[in-house]
Amino acid sequence: MKLSITTENKLGITDDVLSLIRQHQADLVQLEVGDGKIYLQTQSLDKPTQGTIASQLMQLKGVKWVNQIDVLPMVEQQNMLNSLLESMADPVLGINTKGQVAYANSKAKKLFQTPAEGKMPLKMKDIFSTEDWQEKVNAAGSTGLPVNIDTLAGRLLLEVQATKNAQGQMSGALLLFRDQEKVMASGFVMQGEDIDGIDAMVYQSDALSELMQRADSVAKVDASLHLIGESGTGKTLLAHICHSLSERKNRLFTVVDCQALQPEALRTTLFGDTVQLGVLGLNTKGTLFLSHVEFLPKHLQTELAAHIQQQPKDELPRIISSSAKRFNQMPGKVEPALAGLLDLLRLDVPALRDRKEDIVPLAKHFLSQFGEQTGKHAVLSVAAMSRMTHHYWPGNVSQLRNSLYKALMVNQSGEIDAVDLELQSGASIEAELEGLTLPQAVNEFEKHFLQHWYQKYPSSRKLAAQLGVSHTTIAQKINKYKLNQTSEN
């Protein structure tokens, strides 16, 4: 018999219910007590006895209602949890606070079954075959990142999720084991990118048409590829397209920005540490994109070159790298050993100003995207299209996209005009420089160019590194054009 009893919040009501059950000599199998609810299961009883008990329960002071149920709530929850864990494609273990295996789905039981005993170990420590297993399990639990660990079934990726009781206290952990090959095979999907080969690019210019024809060819060659172009030209998108066109398209595509990470974090990301797997160890079959590779510290360049040379080719990802200039135009930036390994194939990505035919199609494409994402739509005026076509675009496609997004967000008329684009701080090749002498035009262009980049890199040292000139030169230019005052205003 299984009953759901609705009660008042009366002290001792649970004792009264249990006393009545005992009077009928019914063995209690399970009991759940909540706020205003008592759920109980007894041994099997005949229908007359069940009816008598239900009737007498209703007569108890404080009992509001009695219902027969098919399953107790906690049992139902447990059944659903078991079904969920059984449906998972990976082995799962539930560990209690004593380090004992409290739960194992069928995949875990099969994977960790020992030939001698025909069943899996009941202690967590016996699942692993490495002395530092506790350290690695703790690292996986505290960081939320998978670790590489040796088990009875070989080397696997381990993810750890702590479990807590109703009081928020640690009650154990769930251990999820994953096969590296499966992770890498599904990695491209996990990126969440909607890349459809060359069709992902929007262009009309001959310059981009020639680039995409060459990209279609080099993408299918399983060798290192170097992308050269200014910031914002779309090198990351191009790298992803080349991956999608290659034989590795169903493998992992990972991006490491060598400019964005501090040296120690960058080294851990690439090579890992004692408990955490780096991308070079995880992604051995896919594509690794090293963005801004010229900012990779020299000691890591040396280490990466050694890793590439020492590892078997089938244990290395295909490396696509990018930089603002060719390696031979940045003396001292990239170690010759690494440059030779990365620059086997090459694609030069033109700046937006060198493919003016693409500006308006790109602008319309971005506005269409923004409309789908935000529900706000607008068209471009003739003046806006003319203004964009004549603008220098030092930030390239990224700057175009950001400018349009800001204009759309504040627009009320449904038509974006030239003034809405806020491009006054940039140099317009024809409109803003017309009528000036060559020295005046050079100064005017240099001022606008530096204004743009100083907004992105307000440190003179960072700006000098970005533009490939000395710190002294940048400091003199900042004073000449009063960029500090401009930035503060």
C-alpha positions as CSV (number, residue, x, y, z in Angstrom):
1,M,0.0,0.0,0.0
2,K,1.3,3.5,-1.0
3,L,-0.4,6.6,0.5
4,S,-0.2,10.3,0.2
5,I,-1.5,12.0,3.4
6,T,-2.1,15.8,3.5
7,T,-1.9,17.1,7.0
8,E,-2.0,20.3,9.1
9,N,1.3,21.5,10.5
10,K,0.4,19.7,13.8
11,L,3.1,18.6,16.3
12,G,3.1,14.8,16.6
13,I,0.9,14.1,13.5
14,T,3.5,11.8,12.0
15,D,3.7,9.7,15.3
16,D,-0.2,9.4,15.2
17,V,-0.1,8.1,11.6
18,L,2.6,5.6,12.3
19,S,0.9,4.4,15.5
20,L,-2.3,3.7,13.5
21,I,-0.2,1.7,10.9
22,R,1.3,-0.4,13.7
23,Q,-2.1,-1.2,15.2
24,H,-2.9,-3.0,11.9
25,Q,0.5,-4.8,12.1
26,A,1.4,-3.5,8.7
27,D,5.2,-3.4,8.2
28,L,6.4,0.0,7.1
29,V,8.7,-0.2,4.0
30,Q,9.4,3.5,3.3
31,L,8.4,6.9,4.8
32,E,8.8,10.4,3.4
33,V,7.8,13.5,5.5
34,G,7.6,17.0,4.1
35,D,5.8,20.3,5.0
36,G,2.1,19.3,5.3
37,K,2.7,15.9,3.5
38,I,3.4,12.3,4.6
39,Y,4.2,9.7,2.1
40,L,4.4,6.0,3.2
41,Q,4.6,2.5,1.8
42,T,3.7,-0.6,3.7
43,Q,3.9,-4.3,2.9
44,S,1.2,-5.6,0.6
45,L,-2.2,-5.5,2.2
46,D,-5.7,-6.8,1.1
47,K,-8.2,-4.2,-0.1
48,P,-10.5,-4.3,3.0
49,T,-7.5,-3.6,5.3
50,Q,-6.3,-0.8,3.0
51,G,-9.8,0.8,3.1
52,T,-10.0,0.5,6.9
53,I,-6.6,2.2,7.3
54,A,-7.5,5.0,4.9
55,S,-10.8,5.6,6.7
56,Q,-9.2,5.6,10.2
57,L,-6.4,8.0,9.0
58,M,-9.1,10.5,7.8
59,Q,-10.5,10.5,11.3
60,L,-7.2,11.5,12.9
61,K,-7.1,15.1,14.1
62,G,-4.9,17.1,11.7
63,V,-5.3,14.8,8.7
64,K,-7.0,16.7,5.8
65,W,-6.9,14.1,3.0
66,V,-5.7,10.6,2.1
67,N,-4.9,9.4,-1.4
68,Q,-3.5,6.1,-2.8
69,I,-0.5,6.7,-5.1
70,D,1.5,4.5,-7.5
71,V,4.9,5.6,-6.4
72,L,6.5,7.7,-3.6
73,P,8.0,11.1,-4.8
74,M,11.5,10.3,-3.8
75,V,11.4,6.9,-5.5
76,E,10.0,8.5,-8.6
77,Q,12.8,11.0,-8.6
78,Q,15.4,8.3,-8.1
79,N,13.9,6.3,-11.0
80,M,14.0,9.3,-13.3
81,L,17.6,10.0,-12.3
82,N,18.6,6.4,-12.9
83,S,17.0,6.6,-16.3
84,L,18.8,9.8,-17.2
85,L,22.2,8.4,-16.1
86,E,21.6,5.2,-18.0
87,S,20.8,7.1,-21.2
88,M,24.1,9.0,-21.1
89,A,26.6,7.9,-23.7
90,D,29.5,8.0,-21.2
91,P,30.3,6.0,-18.0
92,V,29.1,7.7,-14.8
93,L,30.0,6.9,-11.2
94,G,28.4,8.3,-8.1
95,I,30.8,8.5,-5.2
96,N,29.9,9.1,-1.5
97,T,32.0,11.1,1.0
98,K,33.8,7.9,2.0
99,G,35.2,7.4,-1.5
100,Q,32.9,4.4,-2.1
101,V,31.1,3.8,-5.4
102,A,27.4,4.4,-4.5
103,Y,26.1,4.3,-8.1
104,A,27.4,3.1,-11.5
105,N,25.5,3.2,-14.8
106,S,25.7,0.1,-17.0
107,K,28.4,1.7,-19.2
108,A,30.6,2.2,-16.1
109,K,30.0,-1.3,-14.8
110,K,31.0,-2.7,-18.2
111,L,34.0,-0.4,-18.7
112,F,35.6,-1.0,-15.3
113,Q,34.7,-4.6,-14.8
114,T,37.8,-6.6,-13.7
115,P,38.5,-9.9,-15.5
116,A,39.4,-11.7,-12.3
117,E,36.3,-10.8,-10.3
118,G,33.8,-10.2,-13.1
119,K,32.6,-7.0,-11.5
120,M,33.8,-3.4,-11.0
121,P,35.6,-2.2,-7.8
122,L,33.5,-0.7,-5.0
123,K,36.2,1.8,-4.0
124,M,37.0,4.9,-6.0
125,K,40.8,4.5,-5.5
126,D,40.6,1.1,-7.2
127,I,39.2,2.6,-10.4
128,F,42.4,4.5,-11.1
129,S,45.8,3.2,-11.9
130,T,47.9,6.2,-11.1
131,E,49.3,7.3,-7.7
132,D,48.3,10.9,-8.1
133,W,44.7,10.1,-8.8
134,Q,43.4,12.1,-5.8
135,E,45.2,15.2,-6.9
136,K,43.7,15.0,-10.4
137,V,40.2,14.3,-9.1
138,N,40.4,17.3,-6.8
139,A,41.7,19.5,-9.7
140,A,38.8,18.4,-11.9
141,G,36.3,19.1,-9.2
142,S,37.7,22.6,-8.2
143,T,38.3,23.9,-11.7
144,G,35.3,22.4,-13.5
145,L,37.7,21.4,-16.3
146,P,38.4,17.8,-17.5
147,V,41.7,16.1,-16.6
148,N,43.6,13.4,-18.3
149,I,43.8,10.4,-15.9
150,D,44.8,6.7,-16.1
151,T,42.1,4.2,-15.2
152,L,41.6,0.4,-15.3
153,A,40.2,1.0,-18.8
154,G,43.1,3.1,-20.0
155,R,43.6,6.9,-20.2
156,L,40.4,8.8,-20.1
157,L,39.1,12.4,-19.6
158,L,37.5,12.8,-16.3
159,E,34.9,15.5,-15.3
160,V,33.9,15.8,-11.7
161,Q,30.7,17.4,-10.4
162,A,30.2,17.7,-6.6
163,T,26.8,16.8,-5.1
164,K,25.2,18.5,-2.1
165,N,22.4,17.6,0.3
166,A,19.4,19.8,1.2
167,Q,21.5,21.7,3.7
168,G,24.1,22.5,1.1
169,Q,26.7,20.2,2.5
170,M,28.9,18.0,0.3
171,S,27.4,14.6,0.0
172,G,29.6,13.1,-2.7
173,A,30.4,13.6,-6.4
174,L,29.5,12.4,-9.9
175,L,32.4,11.3,-12.0
176,L,32.0,11.4,-15.8
177,F,34.5,9.6,-17.9
178,R,34.9,10.5,-21.6
179,D,37.0,9.0,-24.4
180,Q,39.4,11.6,-26.0
181,E,38.6,10.4,-29.5
182,K,34.9,11.0,-29.0
183,V,35.5,14.4,-27.6
184,M,37.6,15.4,-30.5
185,A,35.2,14.1,-33.1
186,S,32.4,16.1,-31.6
187,G,34.5,19.2,-30.9
188,F,33.6,21.1,-34.1
189,V,29.9,20.8,-33.2
190,M,30.6,22.0,-29.7
191,Q,32.1,25.2,-31.1
192,G,28.6,26.4,-31.8
193,E,29.7,28.0,-35.1
194,D,27.4,28.0,-38.2
195,I,30.1,27.8,-40.8
196,D,29.1,26.7,-44.3
197,G,32.4,26.7,-46.2
198,I,33.1,29.5,-48.6
199,D,29.4,30.4,-48.6
200,A,29.9,32.0,-45.2
201,M,31.9,34.9,-46.8
202,V,30.0,37.9,-48.3
203,Y,31.9,39.5,-51.2
204,Q,31.7,40.8,-54.7
205,S,35.3,42.1,-55.2
206,D,37.8,40.4,-57.4
207,A,40.3,40.6,-54.5
208,L,38.1,38.4,-52.3
209,S,37.1,36.1,-55.2
210,E,40.8,35.3,-55.8
211,L,41.4,34.8,-52.1
212,M,38.6,32.3,-51.7
213,Q,39.6,30.4,-54.8
214,R,43.1,30.0,-53.3
215,A,41.6,29.2,-49.8
216,D,39.5,26.4,-51.4
217,S,42.7,24.9,-52.7
218,V,45.1,25.3,-49.7
219,A,42.4,24.2,-47.2
220,K,42.5,20.7,-48.6
221,V,46.3,20.4,-48.2
222,D,47.1,19.0,-44.7
223,A,49.9,21.4,-43.9
224,S,50.4,24.5,-41.8
225,L,48.7,27.6,-43.1
226,H,49.6,31.2,-42.3
227,L,47.0,34.0,-42.7
228,I,48.3,37.5,-43.0
229,G,46.1,40.6,-42.7
230,E,45.3,43.7,-40.6
231,S,43.2,43.4,-37.5
232,G,39.5,43.0,-38.2
233,T,39.8,41.6,-41.8
234,G,38.2,38.3,-40.9
235,K,41.1,36.0,-40.4
236,T,39.4,33.9,-37.7
237,L,36.4,33.3,-40.0
238,L,38.7,32.4,-42.8
239,A,40.6,29.9,-40.6
240,H,37.3,28.3,-39.6
241,I,36.2,28.1,-43.3
242,C,39.6,26.4,-44.2
243,H,39.0,23.9,-41.4
244,S,35.5,23.2,-42.7
245,L,36.8,22.5,-46.1
246,S,39.6,20.2,-44.9
247,E,39.6,16.5,-44.2
248,R,39.6,17.4,-40.5
249,K,36.3,19.1,-40.7
250,N,34.6,16.7,-38.3
251,R,37.3,17.1,-35.7
252,L,38.0,19.7,-33.1
253,F,38.6,23.3,-34.1
254,T,40.2,25.3,-31.3
255,V,41.3,29.0,-31.2
256,V,44.1,30.3,-29.0
257,D,44.6,34.1,-29.0
258,C,48.3,34.6,-28.3
259,Q,47.7,38.4,-27.7
260,A,44.9,38.0,-25.2
261,L,46.5,35.6,-22.7
262,Q,49.3,36.1,-20.1
263,P,52.4,34.0,-20.8
264,E,51.7,31.4,-18.0
265,A,48.1,31.1,-18.9
266,L,49.1,30.7,-22.6
267,R,51.5,28.0,-21.8
268,T,49.0,26.1,-19.8
269,T,46.4,26.5,-22.5
270,L,48.8,25.1,-25.1
271,F,50.7,22.4,-23.2
272,G,48.7,21.8,-20.0
273,D,50.2,21.1,-16.6
274,T,50.5,18.1,-14.3
275,V,46.7,17.6,-14.0
276,Q,45.2,19.5,-16.9
277,L,45.4,18.6,-20.5
278,G,46.4,21.4,-23.0
279,V,44.9,21.9,-26.4
280,L,47.9,20.3,-28.1
281,G,47.3,17.1,-26.1
282,L,43.5,17.2,-26.5
283,N,43.3,18.3,-30.1
284,T,45.7,15.9,-31.9
285,K,43.4,15.2,-34.9
286,G,41.7,18.6,-35.6
287,T,42.8,22.1,-36.3
288,L,44.5,24.6,-33.9
289,F,44.2,28.3,-34.9
290,L,46.9,30.5,-33.3
291,S,45.6,34.0,-33.6
292,H,48.1,36.9,-33.4
293,V,51.0,34.4,-33.3
294,E,53.6,37.2,-33.4
295,F,52.6,37.9,-29.7
296,L,53.5,34.4,-28.6
297,P,56.4,34.8,-26.0
298,K,59.8,33.7,-27.3
299,H,60.3,30.8,-24.9
300,L,56.9,29.4,-25.9
301,Q,57.8,29.8,-29.6
302,T,60.8,27.7,-28.9
303,E,58.8,25.1,-27.0
304,L,56.1,25.0,-29.6
305,A,58.6,24.5,-32.4
306,A,60.2,21.6,-30.5
307,H,56.8,20.0,-29.9
308,I,55.9,20.2,-33.6
309,Q,59.3,18.7,-34.6
310,Q,59.2,15.9,-32.0
311,Q,55.6,14.7,-32.3
312,P,54.6,12.2,-35.0
313,K,52.5,14.0,-37.7
314,D,49.4,11.9,-36.9
315,E,49.6,13.1,-33.3
316,L,49.5,16.8,-34.2
317,P,46.7,19.2,-35.1
318,R,46.9,21.1,-38.3
319,I,48.1,24.5,-37.2
320,I,46.6,27.7,-38.9
321,S,48.3,30.8,-37.6
322,S,47.6,34.5,-38.2
323,S,49.6,37.7,-37.9
324,A,49.3,41.3,-39.0
325,K,52.3,41.1,-41.4
326,R,54.5,38.5,-43.0
327,F,57.1,37.0,-40.7
328,N,60.0,38.5,-42.8
329,Q,58.4,42.0,-42.3
330,M,58.5,41.6,-38.6
331,P,62.2,40.9,-37.8
332,G,62.7,39.5,-34.4
333,K,59.1,38.9,-33.7
334,V,58.9,35.2,-34.6
335,E,61.7,32.7,-34.1
336,P,63.0,31.4,-37.5
337,A,62.5,27.7,-36.4
338,L,58.8,28.3,-35.7
339,A,58.3,30.6,-38.7
340,G,59.5,27.9,-41.0
341,L,57.1,25.4,-39.5
342,L,54.0,27.7,-39.7
343,D,54.6,29.4,-43.0
344,L,54.3,26.4,-45.3
345,L,51.1,27.7,-47.0
346,R,50.0,31.3,-47.0
347,L,47.0,33.5,-47.6
348,D,47.1,37.3,-47.7
349,V,43.8,38.8,-46.5
350,P,43.2,42.2,-48.1
351,A,42.1,45.2,-46.0
352,L,38.5,46.4,-46.5
353,R,39.7,49.6,-48.1
354,D,41.3,47.5,-50.8
355,R,38.0,45.8,-51.7
356,K,35.5,48.7,-51.7
357,E,33.0,46.6,-53.7
358,D,32.4,44.5,-50.6
359,I,31.5,47.3,-48.2
360,V,27.8,47.8,-49.1
361,P,27.1,44.1,-49.5
362,L,28.7,43.4,-46.1
363,A,26.8,46.3,-44.5
364,K,23.5,45.0,-45.8
365,H,24.4,41.5,-44.6
366,F,25.2,42.7,-41.1
367,L,21.9,44.7,-40.9
368,S,20.0,41.6,-41.9
369,Q,21.8,39.6,-39.2
370,F,21.1,42.3,-36.6
371,G,17.4,42.4,-37.6
372,E,17.1,38.7,-37.0
373,Q,18.8,38.9,-33.7
374,T,17.2,42.0,-32.3
375,G,13.9,42.4,-34.2
376,K,15.0,45.9,-35.2
377,H,15.3,46.6,-38.9
378,A,16.7,49.5,-40.9
379,V,17.9,50.3,-44.4
380,L,20.9,52.4,-45.6
381,S,20.5,55.8,-47.2
382,V,22.4,56.6,-50.3
383,A,24.5,59.1,-48.3
384,A,25.4,56.4,-45.8
385,M,26.5,54.0,-48.5
386,S,28.6,56.7,-50.1
387,R,30.2,57.6,-46.7
388,M,31.0,54.0,-46.0
389,T,32.5,53.4,-49.4
390,H,34.9,56.4,-49.1
391,H,35.9,55.7,-45.5
392,Y,39.4,54.3,-44.8
393,W,38.2,51.7,-42.2
394,P,41.4,51.2,-40.2
395,G,39.5,48.6,-38.2
396,N,38.3,46.8,-41.3
397,V,35.2,44.5,-41.3
398,S,35.1,44.5,-37.5
399,Q,34.9,48.2,-37.4
400,L,32.2,48.3,-40.1
401,R,30.1,45.7,-38.2
402,N,30.4,47.6,-34.9
403,S,29.6,51.0,-36.5
404,L,26.4,49.6,-38.1
405,Y,25.3,47.9,-34.8
406,K,25.6,51.1,-32.8
407,A,23.8,53.1,-35.6
408,L,21.0,50.5,-35.7
409,M,20.5,50.5,-31.9
410,V,19.9,54.3,-31.7
411,N,18.0,54.6,-35.0
412,Q,14.3,55.6,-34.8
413,S,13.5,56.4,-38.5
414,G,14.2,53.0,-40.0
415,E,16.8,54.5,-42.3
416,I,20.5,54.8,-41.3
417,D,22.0,58.0,-42.7
418,A,25.7,59.0,-43.0
419,V,25.7,61.0,-39.7
420,D,24.4,58.0,-37.8
421,L,27.6,56.0,-38.6
422,E,29.8,58.3,-36.5
423,L,32.8,58.0,-38.8
424,Q,34.0,61.6,-38.4
425,S,37.1,60.4,-36.4
426,G,38.2,58.3,-39.4
427,A,40.0,59.4,-42.5
428,S,37.9,59.4,-45.7
429,I,40.2,59.0,-48.7
430,E,38.3,61.2,-51.1
431,A,36.0,63.5,-49.0
432,E,38.2,64.5,-46.0
433,L,41.6,64.7,-47.8
434,E,40.4,66.5,-50.9
435,G,42.1,69.9,-51.5
436,L,45.0,69.3,-49.1
437,T,48.7,69.4,-50.0
438,L,50.5,66.0,-49.7
439,P,52.2,66.9,-46.4
440,Q,48.8,68.1,-45.0
441,A,47.0,65.0,-46.2
442,V,49.7,62.8,-44.7
443,N,49.4,64.6,-41.4
444,E,45.6,64.5,-41.4
445,F,45.5,60.8,-42.3
446,E,48.1,60.0,-39.7
447,K,46.2,61.9,-37.0
448,H,42.9,60.0,-37.7
449,F,44.7,56.7,-38.0
450,L,46.4,57.1,-34.6
451,Q,43.1,58.4,-33.1
452,H,41.4,55.2,-34.0
453,W,44.2,52.9,-32.7
454,Y,44.8,54.9,-29.6
455,Q,41.2,54.2,-28.6
456,K,41.9,50.5,-28.7
457,Y,45.4,50.7,-27.2
458,P,45.5,53.7,-24.8
459,S,49.0,52.6,-23.6
460,S,51.8,54.0,-25.8
461,R,53.8,50.8,-25.4
462,K,50.9,48.6,-26.5
463,L,50.1,50.9,-29.4
464,A,53.8,50.9,-30.5
465,A,53.8,47.1,-30.4
466,Q,50.6,46.9,-32.4
467,L,51.8,49.3,-35.1
468,G,55.3,47.9,-35.3
469,V,57.2,51.1,-34.4
470,S,59.3,52.3,-31.4
471,H,57.8,53.5,-28.2
472,T,59.6,56.8,-28.6
473,T,58.0,57.4,-32.1
474,I,54.5,56.7,-30.7
475,A,55.1,59.0,-27.7
476,Q,56.1,61.8,-30.0
477,K,53.1,61.3,-32.2
478,I,50.7,61.3,-29.2
479,N,52.1,64.6,-28.1
480,K,52.0,66.0,-31.7
481,Y,48.4,65.3,-32.2
482,K,47.4,65.7,-28.5
483,L,45.8,62.3,-28.4
484,N,45.9,62.2,-24.6
485,Q,43.6,65.3,-24.5
486,T,41.4,63.8,-27.2
487,S,41.1,60.5,-25.2
488,E,40.2,62.3,-22.0
489,N,37.6,64.5,-23.7
